[in-house]
Each structure stands twice: as structure tokens, then as C-alpha cells.
Amino acid sequence: MRRSTLIATVLVASCAPPASRGWECIAPANAGGGWDLTCRTAGQVLYELGEAPGLVRTTNMPGAGGGVAYAHTVAQRNGDTEVLVAASPSTTLRLAQGQYGRLTEDDVRWVGAVGAEYGVLAVAADAPWRTLDDVIAAWRDDPGSLVVSGGSAVAGQDHMKVLLLAHRAGIDPRKIRYVPFDGGGEAMTALLGGFVHVFSGEASEVEGQLAAGRMRVLTVLAPERLGGRLAGVPTAHESGLDVDWVTWRGFYVPGEIGDESYGRWVEVMRRLGASPEWEKARVTNRLEEFFLVGDEFTEFVRAQVEDFREMSREIGLIP
């Protein structure tokens, strides 16, 4: 979607609320997803800590994989000092692939990441594939024989996990069949209903089904094994595939708010991440430790955009 189309969409769809209404966190998706959870959880903790001037309201602004919220921030809120926007690797991936038109990572200011979770591949409990190696072997025999579901769009992060695994295994990733759904819940329902064979998602999404004995997790896309219910699940590295996928949860703010206001947000995020209240919320929401703020986070984002751009070129998603 071109920049002009994105901006036109948000001009019609929404108006900037007055700054006097207090802090706002924009979740670039419908209620119930990761961005929504990031806004609501962080907003509640900021209120409990007395950092926010009042309750932090969450505004859901779905569209274009985060592009509508991104364009809204740039076009209508660029000087707003009281708005945060939730972000994740889905944001940086779409920026890397040019999915936000002419908008770039330099059109906003990156405040911080306060937690993360790792990607997983899973199947139904009664599926014949018991390991990642079994899935790779099936792909080698016939890349189109398995259908993968995920909660992101084509070329989005759930799809990218599968494309990278196939590519690193020497399989043409463009031959892997992927069906996008509107969120991980729908993608898992398709798996459990027998409509697809493999689910690509996040660790927190599968824990309930794993506990109920309905799913089997084949691999975690982490540098080392995770704890809890996933402690026995091997990493992709253990199958000889150098693939990690960390889904960090963080925020950006408008690009022209000024250094003083930006510095305030960085310190607010620093205090949030260091608080026992956030530690409790992070564990409750099954997020791993992952904390970067200010310049360090900004450099991380810029490097990730470049990495994703190179990955996307390597796989053939962009020229």
C-alpha cells in the first residue's frame, strides 16, 4: 500500500484525540492480539506505578499490518507527546519489505522493548510428524504436501518463520504452502480441525493447547531451550538450522516530539521495565526477558530492518 493511500485511509477513518485526554496507546490491530495486549498491559502497569497522568486508554487501529496506525502517527500525530504505539517484528518486517509505502523506520522514534516471546512450529497431538526433522523430510519429498497456518499475512512474521526454515534446509521456500488467518487462535482452530497440517506461531499461543494434550510443539525458534511446558522441545539449531525468531514487544512514538519529550518516554519505559509490577505482568503473560530502550533500541530496530530486508531478498520476496 502506497504512503498516500495509507494516509488517506487514516484521514477518513480517524481523528486525533485532544492531548488533554491523557496518555493513549495505539494498538495497530483488533482487540485480543499481541499489540492490544502490549498496550493494555503496559498501560495498566504505568497507571499502577503512578507514571501516567491517569488511566492509559487503548485505541485499536487495525489495517495494513500496522500500516494504518503507522501512517496515522506520521500524518496526524507527529507532534503529539502523549501517544505511544505498540510495535513488534511485524512492524520492522513490513518496513523492510516496503509494505508501508514510502514510510521508513526513521519517520518515528523508537522508545523501547519490554519483553519477548519466541516462535514455534506445532502440529496436532495425533499428527504423524513428531520432530522438525520429520517436517523437513516431508518438505524435501514434496514441498507442497503440507499446509502451514499462521496468524499473520503472507510474507508476515508467521510466514517468514516457515520460509526461513525451508530456505536454511535447502528447500525452495516459494513452494511451501501457507494459509494466513486473522490471528493465531483461528490458525490453531484450522490445525485442530484438520484443515492444515502445521501451525506457525508464538510460544504463548500454544501453551493452553499443549497443556490440554491437543497439540505437539516440534521446535522453538530460540537460541536455547525454553522453560516451563516447553522445556523438552528442541530448538531449530538442534536440527542444524540456524533460525531464531524473537517476537519482541515494544513501542514507538511520533517522530517530531522533540528530544525532551522523547527522553521522558525513554525514562518512563526504563522505570516500567525495572518495576516488580512489570515483572509480574510479564511472567503472567508468558513473556521472556527482553529489555532495550532509547538509542540502544533504535539501533536494534534499524539493524533488524536491514536484516529483514536482506532475508526477504534472499528468499525472493523483494527485488
BADRENFI-647262 format. One record per residue (C-alpha): residue number from 1; residue in one letter; x, y negated, z negated. Coordinates in nm, 4 decimals, padded with zeros to 6 digits. Layout:
<sites>
{site NUM, a, {X, Y, Z}} ...
</sites>
This chain:
<sites>
{site 1, m, {00.0000, 00.0000, 00.0000}} {site 2, r, {00.1393, -00.3374, 00.1037}} {site 3, r, {00.2020, -00.6113, -00.1514}} {site 4, s, {-00.0676, -00.8344, -00.0012}} {site 5, t, {-00.3266, -00.5565, -00.0254}} {site 6, l, {-00.2372, -00.4807, -00.3853}} {site 7, i, {-00.2584, -00.8446, -00.4854}} {site 8, a, {-00.5874, -00.8888, -00.3012}} {site 9, t, {-00.7254, -00.5867, -00.4855}} {site 10, v, {-00.6430, -00.7223, -00.8304}} {site 11, l, {-00.7650, -01.0713, -00.7422}} {site 12, v, {-01.1047, -00.9245, -00.6676}} {site 13, a, {-01.1059, -00.6609, -00.9434}} {site 14, s, {-00.9949, -00.8572, -01.2479}} {site 15, c, {-00.9252, -01.1912, -01.4068}} {site 16, a, {-00.6526, -01.2730, -01.6540}} {site 17, p, {-00.7920, -01.2980, -02.0081}} {site 18, p, {-00.7040, -01.6086, -02.2072}} {site 19, a, {-00.3832, -01.5845, -02.4085}} {site 20, s, {-00.5683, -01.6898, -02.7222}} {site 21, r, {-00.7328, -01.3482, -02.7424}} {site 22, g, {-00.4140, -01.1976, -02.8845}} {site 23, w, {-00.1916, -00.9192, -02.7565}} {site 24, e, {-00.3039, -00.6970, -02.4726}} {site 25, c, {-00.1578, -00.3714, -02.3446}} {site 26, i, {-00.2435, -00.2781, -01.9877}} {site 27, a, {-00.2675, 00.0954, -01.9186}} {site 28, p, {-00.2384, 00.1392, -01.5391}} {site 29, a, {-00.4829, 00.4350, -01.5359}} {site 30, n, {-00.8135, 00.5507, -01.6755}} {site 31, a, {-00.8605, 00.6339, -02.0432}} {site 32, g, {-00.7157, 00.9603, -02.1673}} {site 33, g, {-00.3890, 00.9757, -01.9750}} {site 34, g, {-00.0300, 00.9162, -02.0782}} {site 35, w, {-00.0282, 00.5427, -02.0064}} {site 36, d, {-00.3508, 00.4981, -02.2013}} {site 37, l, {-00.2091, 00.6961, -02.4937}} {site 38, t, {00.1101, 00.4889, -02.4859}} {site 39, c, {-00.0846, 00.1633, -02.5116}} {site 40, r, {-00.3293, 00.2757, -02.7778}} {site 41, t, {-00.0745, 00.4485, -02.9996}} {site 42, a, {00.1859, 00.1720, -02.9871}} {site 43, g, {-00.0822, -00.0946, -03.0258}} {site 44, q, {-00.2222, 00.0700, -03.3371}} {site 45, v, {00.1207, 00.1046, -03.4974}} {site 46, l, {00.2119, -00.2565, -03.4150}} {site 47, y, {-00.1087, -00.3668, -03.5849}} {site 48, e, {-00.0372, -00.1486, -03.8914}} {site 49, l, {00.3149, -00.2925, -03.9134}} {site 50, g, {00.1801, -00.6482, -03.9044}} {site 51, e, {00.3793, -00.7235, -03.5902}} {site 52, a, {00.0744, -00.8052, -03.3790}} {site 53, p, {-00.1415, -01.1122, -03.4485}} {site 54, g, {-00.4461, -00.8828, -03.4585}} {site 55, l, {-00.5740, -00.5631, -03.3048}} {site 56, v, {-00.3950, -00.4957, -02.9769}} {site 57, r, {-00.6575, -00.4416, -02.7105}} {site 58, t, {-00.6004, -00.1877, -02.4354}} {site 59, t, {-00.7137, -00.2711, -02.0819}} {site 60, n, {-00.7386, 00.0196, -01.8394}} {site 61, m, {-00.6437, -00.0866, -01.4873}} {site 62, p, {-00.6212, 00.2211, -01.2617}} {site 63, g, {-00.5259, 00.2169, -00.8971}} {site 64, a, {-00.2384, 00.2901, -00.6583}} {site 65, g, {-00.0470, 00.4972, -00.9135}} {site 66, g, {00.0144, 00.1927, -01.1300}} {site 67, g, {00.0446, -00.0433, -00.8345}} {site 68, v, {-00.2718, -00.2411, -00.9103}} {site 69, a, {-00.1514, -00.3168, -01.2645}} {site 70, y, {00.1975, -00.3997, -01.1368}} {site 71, a, {00.0646, -00.6412, -00.8744}} {site 72, h, {-00.1795, -00.7916, -01.1262}} {site 73, t, {00.1079, -00.8580, -01.3657}} {site 74, v, {00.3191, -01.0246, -01.0952}} {site 75, a, {00.0402, -01.2196, -00.9265}} {site 76, q, {-00.1770, -01.3282, -01.2201}} {site 77, r, {00.0095, -01.2784, -01.5463}} {site 78, n, {00.3661, -01.3700, -01.4601}} {site 79, g, {00.3947, -01.6279, -01.7362}} {site 80, d, {00.1744, -01.4508, -01.9928}} {site 81, t, {00.3751, -01.3982, -02.3118}} {site 82, e, {00.1144, -01.1790, -02.4821}} {site 83, v, {00.0766, -00.8874, -02.2434}} {site 84, l, {00.2572, -00.5529, -02.2333}} {site 85, v, {00.2190, -00.2965, -01.9561}} {site 86, a, {00.2736, 00.0764, -02.0071}} {site 87, a, {00.5264, 00.2462, -01.7788}} {site 88, s, {00.6906, 00.5828, -01.7182}} {site 89, p, {00.8992, 00.7560, -01.4487}} {site 90, s, {00.5843, 00.7478, -01.2352}} {site 91, t, {00.6384, 00.3696, -01.2190}} {site 92, t, {01.0052, 00.3882, -01.1237}} {site 93, l, {00.9443, 00.6705, -00.8764}} {site 94, r, {00.6823, 00.4706, -00.6864}} {site 95, l, {00.9061, 00.1648, -00.6892}} {site 96, a, {01.1878, 00.3773, -00.5471}} {site 97, q, {00.9637, 00.5065, -00.2685}} {site 98, g, {00.8289, 00.1616, -00.1803}} {site 99, q, {00.4762, 00.2552, -00.2881}} {site 100, y, {00.4204, -00.0894, -00.4414}} {site 101, g, {00.4797, -00.2681, -00.1123}} {site 102, r, {00.7432, -00.5399, -00.1382}} {site 103, l, {00.7361, -00.5484, -00.5164}} {site 104, t, {01.0547, -00.4248, -00.6836}} {site 105, e, {01.1798, -00.3392, -01.0293}} {site 106, d, {01.3165, -00.6938, -01.0558}} {site 107, d, {00.9684, -00.8518, -01.0415}} {site 108, v, {00.9052, -00.7683, -01.4094}} {site 109, r, {01.1135, -00.7476, -01.7277}} {site 110, w, {01.1708, -00.4086, -01.8880}} {site 111, v, {01.1255, -00.4089, -02.2666}} {site 112, g, {01.1817, -00.0578, -02.3929}} {site 113, a, {01.1083, 00.3147, -02.4042}} {site 114, v, {00.9965, 00.4612, -02.7356}} {site 115, g, {00.9509, 00.8336, -02.6735}} {site 116, a, {00.9555, 01.1020, -02.4074}} {site 117, e, {00.8471, 01.4491, -02.3112}} {site 118, y, {00.9818, 01.6983, -02.0617}} {site 119, g, {00.8381, 01.8562, -01.7525}} {site 120, v, {00.7261, 02.2191, -01.7413}} {site 121, l, {00.6143, 02.4806, -01.4928}} {site 122, a, {00.3449, 02.7182, -01.6150}} {site 123, v, {00.1156, 02.9960, -01.4917}} {site 124, a, {-00.1934, 03.1725, -01.6246}} {site 125, a, {-00.1220, 03.4238, -01.9001}} {site 126, d, {-00.2102, 03.7189, -01.6749}} {site 127, a, {-00.0124, 03.5961, -01.3715}} {site 128, p, {00.2474, 03.8343, -01.2225}} {site 129, w, {00.5249, 03.5732, -01.2396}} {site 130, r, {00.6991, 03.5902, -01.5748}} {site 131, t, {01.0030, 03.3688, -01.5135}} {site 132, l, {01.1097, 03.0751, -01.2989}} {site 133, d, {01.3277, 03.3211, -01.1062}} {site 134, d, {01.0099, 03.5122, -01.0101}} {site 135, v, {00.8558, 03.1957, -00.8655}} {site 136, i, {01.1747, 03.1090, -00.6789}} {site 137, a, {01.1838, 03.4623, -00.5348}} {site 138, a, {00.8217, 03.4271, -00.4172}} {site 139, w, {00.9061, 03.0938, -00.2561}} {site 140, r, {01.2055, 03.2476, -00.0800}} {site 141, d, {00.9834, 03.5212, 00.0667}} {site 142, d, {00.7114, 03.2761, 00.1708}} {site 143, p, {00.7238, 02.9113, 00.0521}} {site 144, g, {00.3532, 02.8702, 00.1278}} {site 145, s, {00.2412, 03.1749, -00.0692}} {site 146, l, {00.1971, 02.9867, -00.3984}} {site 147, v, {-00.0190, 02.6812, -00.4535}} {site 148, v, {00.1002, 02.4368, -00.7219}} {site 149, s, {-00.1303, 02.1961, -00.9059}} {site 150, g, {-00.0345, 01.8741, -01.0826}} {site 151, g, {-00.1890, 01.5600, -01.2250}} {site 152, s, {-00.0024, 01.3174, -01.0007}} {site 153, a, {-00.0429, 01.2219, -00.6362}} {site 154, v, {00.1548, 01.3754, -00.3527}} {site 155, a, {00.5190, 01.2637, -00.3949}} {site 156, g, {00.4370, 01.1639, -00.7544}} {site 157, q, {00.6252, 01.2956, -01.0536}} {site 158, d, {00.4479, 01.6331, -01.0935}} {site 159, h, {00.5051, 01.6990, -00.7244}} {site 160, m, {00.8653, 01.5789, -00.7417}} {site 161, k, {00.9486, 01.8345, -01.0135}} {site 162, v, {00.8499, 02.1154, -00.7785}} {site 163, l, {01.0186, 01.9600, -00.4756}} {site 164, l, {01.3458, 01.9230, -00.6653}} {site 165, l, {01.3340, 02.2815, -00.7964}} {site 166, a, {01.2758, 02.4155, -00.4460}} {site 167, h, {01.5411, 02.1909, -00.2941}} {site 168, r, {01.8038, 02.2864, -00.5529}} {site 169, a, {01.7189, 02.6531, -00.4890}} {site 170, g, {01.7902, 02.6065, -00.1177}} {site 171, i, {01.4250, 02.6256, -00.0105}} {site 172, d, {01.2678, 02.3707, 00.2253}} {site 173, p, {01.0620, 02.1628, -00.0221}} {site 174, r, {00.8251, 02.0433, 00.2506}} {site 175, k, {00.6903, 02.3979, 00.2807}} {site 176, i, {00.5807, 02.4143, -00.0836}} {site 177, r, {00.2033, 02.3787, -00.1177}} {site 178, y, {00.0936, 02.1199, -00.3738}} {site 179, v, {-00.2590, 02.0100, -00.4656}} {site 180, p, {-00.2950, 01.6825, -00.6615}} {site 181, f, {-00.5625, 01.6415, -00.9275}} {site 182, d, {-00.6833, 01.3448, -01.1274}} {site 183, g, {-00.4825, 01.4242, -01.4390}} {site 184, g, {-00.3198, 01.7263, -01.5996}} {site 185, g, {-00.6453, 01.8519, -01.7508}} {site 186, e, {-00.8062, 01.9018, -01.4102}} {site 187, a, {-00.4880, 02.0583, -01.2740}} {site 188, m, {-00.4815, 02.3123, -01.5596}} {site 189, t, {-00.8518, 02.3880, -01.5123}} {site 190, a, {-00.7765, 02.4726, -01.1493}} {site 191, l, {-00.4987, 02.7060, -01.2632}} {site 192, l, {-00.7119, 02.8829, -01.5242}} {site 193, g, {-00.9942, 02.9132, -01.2724}} {site 194, g, {-00.7671, 03.0948, -01.0307}} {site 195, f, {-00.7771, 02.8266, -00.7612}} {site 196, v, {-00.3996, 02.7624, -00.7784}} {site 197, h, {-00.1046, 02.9713, -00.8910}} {site 198, v, {00.1359, 02.7361, -01.0715}} {site 199, f, {00.0894, 02.4249, -01.2852}} {site 200, s, {00.3424, 02.1390, -01.2875}} {site 201, g, {00.3046, 01.9040, -01.5832}} {site 202, e, {00.4332, 01.7958, -01.9227}} {site 203, a, {00.5152, 01.9917, -02.2371}} {site 204, s, {00.2410, 01.8281, -02.4448}} {site 205, e, {-00.0235, 01.9170, -02.1863}} {site 206, v, {00.0286, 02.2926, -02.2126}} {site 207, e, {00.0710, 02.3458, -02.5867}} {site 208, g, {-00.3003, 02.3894, -02.6584}} {site 209, q, {-00.3485, 02.6437, -02.3786}} {site 210, l, {-00.0264, 02.8172, -02.4808}} {site 211, a, {-00.1498, 02.8482, -02.8400}} {site 212, a, {-00.4798, 02.9903, -02.7129}} {site 213, g, {-00.2952, 03.2518, -02.5107}} {site 214, r, {-00.4293, 03.1269, -02.1764}} {site 215, m, {-00.1033, 03.0098, -02.0185}} {site 216, r, {00.2597, 03.1123, -01.9936}} {site 217, v, {00.5306, 02.8472, -01.9611}} {site 218, l, {00.8058, 02.9607, -01.7252}} {site 219, t, {01.0565, 02.6790, -01.7672}} {site 220, v, {01.1165, 02.3433, -01.9326}} {site 221, l, {01.2950, 02.0739, -01.7327}} {site 222, a, {01.5130, 01.9618, -02.0224}} {site 223, p, {01.8889, 01.9625, -02.0836}} {site 224, e, {01.8384, 02.2223, -02.3581}} {site 225, r, {01.5567, 02.4292, -02.5010}} {site 226, l, {01.2811, 02.2524, -02.6892}} {site 227, g, {01.1464, 02.3377, -03.0324}} {site 228, g, {00.8075, 02.4470, -03.1619}} {site 229, r, {00.5917, 02.6703, -02.9443}} {site 230, l, {00.8273, 02.6183, -02.6512}} {site 231, a, {01.1412, 02.7270, -02.8361}} {site 232, g, {01.1603, 03.0540, -02.6438}} {site 233, v, {01.1132, 02.9008, -02.2992}} {site 234, p, {01.4342, 02.8790, -02.0928}} {site 235, t, {01.5446, 02.5646, -01.9115}} {site 236, a, {01.5835, 02.5407, -01.5354}} {site 237, h, {01.9573, 02.5183, -01.5958}} {site 238, e, {01.9456, 02.8756, -01.7268}} {site 239, s, {01.8206, 02.9810, -01.3827}} {site 240, g, {02.1092, 02.7954, -01.2221}} {site 241, l, {01.9026, 02.4944, -01.1103}} {site 242, d, {02.0304, 02.1511, -01.2111}} {site 243, v, {01.6895, 01.9891, -01.2626}} {site 244, d, {01.5793, 01.7791, -01.5596}} {site 245, w, {01.2621, 01.5734, -01.5775}} {site 246, v, {01.2221, 01.3434, -01.8753}} {site 247, t, {00.8933, 01.1541, -01.8859}} {site 248, w, {00.9778, 00.8523, -02.0985}} {site 249, r, {00.7015, 00.6323, -02.2366}} {site 250, g, {00.7719, 00.2616, -02.2371}} {site 251, f, {00.6733, -00.0908, -02.1395}} {site 252, y, {00.7443, -00.3856, -01.9145}} {site 253, v, {00.6316, -00.7479, -01.9452}} {site 254, p, {00.5758, -01.0276, -01.6893}} {site 255, g, {00.8848, -01.1377, -01.5046}} {site 256, e, {00.8742, -01.5098, -01.5799}} {site 257, i, {00.8027, -01.5248, -01.9515}} {site 258, g, {01.1431, -01.6666, -02.0405}} {site 259, d, {01.4342, -01.5333, -02.2430}} {site 260, e, {01.2973, -01.6340, -02.5832}} {site 261, s, {00.9660, -01.4544, -02.5318}} {site 262, y, {01.1383, -01.1551, -02.3775}} {site 263, g, {01.3776, -01.1387, -02.6734}} {site 264, r, {01.0789, -01.1416, -02.9076}} {site 265, w, {00.9276, -00.8405, -02.7299}} {site 266, v, {01.2597, -00.6552, -02.7450}} {site 267, e, {01.2827, -00.7103, -03.1211}} {site 268, v, {00.9187, -00.6076, -03.1672}} {site 269, m, {00.9911, -00.2855, -02.9790}} {site 270, r, {01.3086, -00.2297, -03.1781}} {site 271, r, {01.1177, -00.2577, -03.5059}} {site 272, l, {00.8423, -00.0322, -03.3724}} {site 273, g, {01.0895, 00.2409, -03.2792}} {site 274, a, {01.2659, 00.2230, -03.6158}} {site 275, s, {00.9489, 00.2434, -03.8263}} {site 276, p, {00.8290, 00.5546, -04.0155}} {site 277, e, {00.4820, 00.4805, -03.8793}} {site 278, w, {00.6021, 00.5228, -03.5226}} {site 279, e, {00.7979, 00.8349, -03.6135}} {site 280, k, {00.4764, 00.9885, -03.7469}} {site 281, a, {00.2793, 00.8821, -03.4384}} {site 282, r, {00.5492, 01.0131, -03.2062}} {site 283, v, {00.5521, 01.3560, -03.3710}} {site 284, t, {00.1720, 01.3684, -03.3785}} {site 285, n, {00.1645, 01.3013, -03.0050}} {site 286, r, {00.4382, 01.5589, -02.9425}} {site 287, l, {00.6884, 01.3113, -02.8030}} {site 288, e, {01.0618, 01.3724, -02.8244}} {site 289, e, {01.3050, 01.1050, -02.9442}} {site 290, f, {01.3965, 00.8655, -02.6644}} {site 291, f, {01.4664, 00.5038, -02.7505}} {site 292, l, {01.6116, 00.2321, -02.5285}} {site 293, v, {01.5393, -00.1418, -02.5428}} {site 294, g, {01.6409, -00.4685, -02.3768}} {site 295, d, {01.9395, -00.4781, -02.1444}} {site 296, e, {02.0181, -00.1105, -02.2010}} {site 297, f, {01.6677, -00.0111, -02.0933}} {site 298, t, {01.6767, -00.2489, -01.7973}} {site 299, e, {01.9970, -00.0925, -01.6689}} {site 300, f, {01.8492, 00.2545, -01.7239}} {site 301, v, {01.5427, 00.1625, -01.5154}} {site 302, r, {01.7498, 00.0171, -01.2325}} {site 303, a, {01.9697, 00.3264, -01.2248}} {site 304, q, {01.6653, 00.5555, -01.2278}} {site 305, v, {01.5064, 00.3713, -00.9359}} {site 306, e, {01.8275, 00.4215, -00.7372}} {site 307, d, {01.8449, 00.7893, -00.8389}} {site 308, f, {01.4828, 00.8473, -00.7387}} {site 309, r, {01.5390, 00.6690, -00.4097}} {site 310, e, {01.8319, 00.8970, -00.3338}} {site 311, m, {01.6355, 01.2068, -00.4407}} {site 312, s, {01.3436, 01.1037, -00.2206}} {site 313, r, {01.5750, 01.0563, 00.0777}} {site 314, e, {01.7466, 01.3889, 00.0056}} {site 315, i, {01.4118, 01.5705, 00.0127}} {site 316, g, {01.2909, 01.3786, 00.3184}} {site 317, l, {01.0128, 01.1774, 00.1558}} {site 318, i, {01.1520, 00.8422, 00.2687}} {site 319, p, {01.3908, 00.7438, 00.5506}} 
</sites>
